[in-house]
Amino acid sequence: MSILRYSPASPFARKARIVAALLGLADRIEISPADPADPADTLREQNPLGKIPTLILEDGSALYDSRVIVEYLDWLAGGGKVIPLEPARRFRALTTQALADGICDAALLIRFEEITRAEPQRSAKWIELQQGKIDRGIAALEAAPPSASLDIGAIATACALGYLDLRFGGGWRAAAPKLAVWLDGFARETPAFGDTRG
Ligand SMILES: N[C@@H](CCC(=O)N[C@@H](CS)C(=O)NCC(=O)O)C(=O)O
């Protein structure tokens, strides 16, 4: 049995969990909560970066980050499942994943700024820089929503939007009505999305 170190709110861990569920691998992976902020957590021994998700394989070796874990799960399931093999679809899906993950990175940086610094110490410039990445990313996804198939671009996008809903009150929805409709459809078709809500 592999072990996935995760936290319920992590959009990156959610992506790996949804992929595992979609590929029928969830019962081969134990999920184990990790706290990246806790120096005593074994996470830092398993992954020098101390980040989640980290997947511990049966031989004790660790896979990270979420993109590598997704690649591994897809390979385990036979390949070409959530990461399409056909080049045009493959590189579109992977680029959409990179965009969605980048939105998550920016959102997490804003969140850390807000939870680790008192209001007067926060950098408005830094927050604005990160917010610009989120806003432009959402605009790009609104202009060209992910493909209808359940590939890694669609899954990563749903996880990014879910994180914005969880931590930032879903403010993106007003600027991206087509994307909001897309997310509703994704949620209906993908029970694992609801099952992994933080
Ligand atoms: N690129 C990484 C990002 C992972 C990441 O940033 N995870 C966050 C939680 S959502 C984390 O572990 N943060 C703790 C830290 O950076 O120390 C991935 O795709 O897995």
Ligand as a Chemical Component Dictionary entry (heavy atoms), coordinates in Angstrom:
data_LIG
# 
_chem_comp.id                   LIG 
_chem_comp.type                 NON-POLYMER 
_chem_comp.pdbx_formal_charge   0 
_chem_comp.three_letter_code    LIG 
# 
loop_
_chem_comp_atom.comp_id 
_chem_comp_atom.atom_id 
_chem_comp_atom.alt_atom_id 
_chem_comp_atom.type_symbol 
_chem_comp_atom.charge 
_chem_comp_atom.model_Cartn_x 
_chem_comp_atom.model_Cartn_y 
_chem_comp_atom.model_Cartn_z 
_chem_comp_atom.pdbx_ordinal 
LIG N1  N1  N 0 4.432  22.259 -6.925 1  
LIG C1  C1  C 0 3.956  21.548 -5.760 2  
LIG C2  C2  C 0 3.271  22.519 -4.802 3  
LIG C3  C3  C 0 2.921  21.861 -3.499 4  
LIG C4  C4  C 0 2.572  22.881 -2.418 5  
LIG O1  O1  O 0 2.841  24.084 -2.528 6  
LIG N2  N2  N 0 1.935  22.379 -1.343 7  
LIG C5  C5  C 0 1.621  23.223 -0.227 8  
LIG C6  C6  C 0 0.277  22.865 0.384  9  
LIG S1  S1  S 0 -1.060 23.132 -0.713 10 
LIG C7  C7  C 0 2.666  23.013 0.855  11 
LIG O2  O2  O 0 3.027  21.889 1.127  12 
LIG N3  N3  N 0 3.118  24.101 1.459  13 
LIG C8  C8  C 0 4.019  24.047 2.558  14 
LIG C9  C9  C 0 5.315  24.722 2.262  15 
LIG O3  O3  O 0 5.514  25.255 1.156  16 
LIG O4  O4  O 0 6.150  24.712 3.163  17 
LIG C10 C10 C 0 2.999  20.424 -6.187 18 
LIG O5  O5  O 0 2.496  20.475 -7.316 19 
LIG O6  O6  O 0 2.821  19.450 -5.421 20 
# 
loop_
_chem_comp_bond.comp_id 
_chem_comp_bond.atom_id_1 
_chem_comp_bond.atom_id_2 
_chem_comp_bond.value_order 
_chem_comp_bond.pdbx_ordinal 
LIG N1  C1  SING 1  
LIG C1  C2  SING 2  
LIG C1  C10 SING 3  
LIG C2  C3  SING 4  
LIG C3  C4  SING 5  
LIG C4  O1  DOUB 6  
LIG C4  N2  SING 7  
LIG N2  C5  SING 8  
LIG C5  C6  SING 9  
LIG C5  C7  SING 10 
LIG C6  S1  SING 11 
LIG C7  O2  DOUB 12 
LIG C7  N3  SING 13 
LIG N3  C8  SING 14 
LIG C8  C9  SING 15 
LIG C9  O3  DOUB 16 
LIG C9  O4  SING 17 
LIG C10 O5  DOUB 18 
LIG C10 O6  SING 19 
# 
